[in-house]
Amino acid sequence: MNGEVIFVGGIDTEIGKTVVTGWLARQWLEQGGEVITQKLVQTGCAGASDDILLHRRLMGCGLFEEDRDGTTMPALYAYPASPHLAARLEGRALDLDAIGAATARLRARYATVLVEGAGGLLVPLTPELLTLDYVARQGWPVILVTSARLGSINHTLLSLEAIAARGVALYGIAWNSRDDGSDEVIAAESRRYLRGWMQARFPQARWYDVPVLALE
């Protein structure tokens, strides 16, 4: 087996990538797919990836063998910062080869691997390498997570331009309803505008409406 890898990135930090990744994985599992998730890099934690643990809760399953052996969480750093800074503060360089090998092991076992990024698309993994440039090297399509957070139209369009400029395929846009904010007028217009923009310029891409999920 040589499974498909899809990268889940966001327009900003705390935009809902983890919830979207877990929700999508559950949808595809319920449709009979062989799906697993991976966290590219996790900062602000130790011992285990908090995001992977939330994925499993949202998927309604226990831990995978690949969670227990670290394959789904190949790079953990304690300081809650961008990966390049967290790695520097810890004195431990990010091992891109180890991350790539972990993803390859997952591809060999599962039909679909959803890889969740850290922060926005242009967060630096190393001082020289941005997240989206790593994704472009791998040839992975992107699901972009957005919402009606004030400013999200601007951030979403900038992210789409960055994706297109690198020749990366847009697999889809995921609208995180949990982050709609308190202004229903802005939320409705943002969703309408962004969906129309995607359909006009990325007609092959999918639109996902992610509902408000119980996380407790």
N, C-alpha and C positions, 0 to 999 in steps of 0.2 A: 504494500500500500504506500502511496505517496500522496498524502492528504493535502487539501487546500488550506493555506494560511490567509487569514483576513485580519488586518490590523484595525483595532478600535482606538481612534484618537479623538481628541476634543478640541474645541475652540479656545479652551482656557482650562485652568485647574479647577477642581471641584465642580465640574459641569455635569457629572453623572456617568462618566465612562464605566465605572465599576458596575453600577446598576444596569446599564444598557448591556454590557457584556454578559452578565449573569442572566438577564432576561432573554436575550437572543439565544444563548446556549440552551435555556430551558425550552424555548419554542421549537428549536431544531431537534432537541432530544425527543420531544413529544411527537414530532413528525417522523421519528424513527431514525434520525441521523446519529452517527457516531461522532460526538463532539466533546472537545475538552478546551479549557481556557488556560492561558499562560499570562503571567505578569512579566512584561519585558524587564522592568527594573522597579523595585519597590523601595522607597525611602520612608523614613519615619517609623520604622518598625524593626523588630529583631526576632529571630527564631522562626517566624512564619509570616507569610504575606497576608495582611489583613484583607486585601482585596480578593485574593484567591478564596479565603474563608467565606467572604460574602458571596462570591460567585456560587460556591457550593450550596449555601443556604437558599439562594434564589433559584438554583437548579433543582432543589429538593432532593439532593443526594448527599451521601457522605463523602469523605475524602477519597481521592483516587490514590492508587499506588504511586503515581507520578507526583502527587502532592507530598507524600511522605518521604520520597527520596530527593525532593527538591527540584525535580525537572520542570515543574510549572512555576517555580519561583527561583530562577537561577542567580539573581542578583539582589541582595538585600542590604540596605544601609540604614543606620540608626537615625541619622540627622534628617529632619523633614525639610529637605531642600531639593533643588534640581540635581539630577544624578552626578553631573560633573563636579558640583560643589560638595555633595555628600561624600563622594569617593575621595576627594582631596582631603577633606576634614578627617576622614577615617584612615588615610594613608594606604588605601587599597584601591588600585586602579580597576576600572570596570573591564571585565574580561569578555570582550565581544565574541571571541571564539567559543567560550563556554556557553554563552547565551545561544549562539547559533547552533551548537551541537545539541543543546537541550530542545530547541525548536525542531530540529531534524528528527530527534527521537520521537517526539510527539506526532510529527507528520507520518512517521512510519507505522504508527499504531492507530491513528484516528483519521477519519475522513475529513474532518474540519477542525482547525485549530484557530481559536479566536485569541489574538495576542493584544492585551490591553497595554497602552502606553502609560507614561507618567507625565501629567500636566498636559500642556498644549502641544501642537504638532512640532513647533520649532524649539522645544526645550532641548538644551544641549545634553547629550549623553556623555560626551567627553569635551574638552576645550575645543576640539577641532570638528566634532561630528554632531550634527543636529539629528533629532529623532526622525524627522521626515526624510532626511538624506539616508539614514540607515534603512528605513522602510523602502525607499526607492532602490537601493542596492539589492535588497532581497526580492524585489519585484512583487511585493504584496499589494493587493487592493486595500482601500481604506473605507471604513465606515466612520463618518464624522459625526460626533455627538454635539448637538446644539440645544438651545432652549429659548425661551422668551425673556431671559435675563436682559435688562436694559443694556444696549450696546451689542447684542448678539448678532444683529444683522451685519454690522460692520465686521465683527470678528469672524463670522461665518464666511462672508465673501472674501476676506483676506485669506482665510484658510483654504478656500477653494482655489484661489489664484495660486497659492503656494503648491497645492497638489498638482494643478495643471502644469505649472512651470517646470515641474520635475518629471512630467510624463507618467505620474502615478495614476492608476485607475481609481475612480470613485465607485466603490461598491454600493454605497448608499449613505443617506443622512438619517440619523436617529434623533427624533424630537423627544427630549426628556421632559415629560409633562410635570414631573415633580418640581422643576425649577421654573415654572411659568410665572412666578411672581404674583403680585397682588393686583396688577392692572390687566383685566381681561381684554380690554380693547387692544392694548399693545400686544398681548399674547396672541390674539386671533390674527392680527395683521402681520406680525412677525412670521407666524406659521404659514399664512397664505403667501406672503412675499417670497420666503425662502423655498417653499415647495415649488412655486412657479418658476423661480430662478433655476432650480435644479432640473426641472423637467425641460426647460428650454435649452439649457447648455450641457446637461449631462443626462440625455434621454435614456441611457441604459441603466442609470442608477435607480436604486429602490428607496422608497421613503418608509420609515418605520415610526409609528406613533407609539411611544413607550408609555404605558399608563403609570399612574402613581401607585407604587408598590409598598406594601407593608414591610418595613425593614426590621422591625423588632421581633 
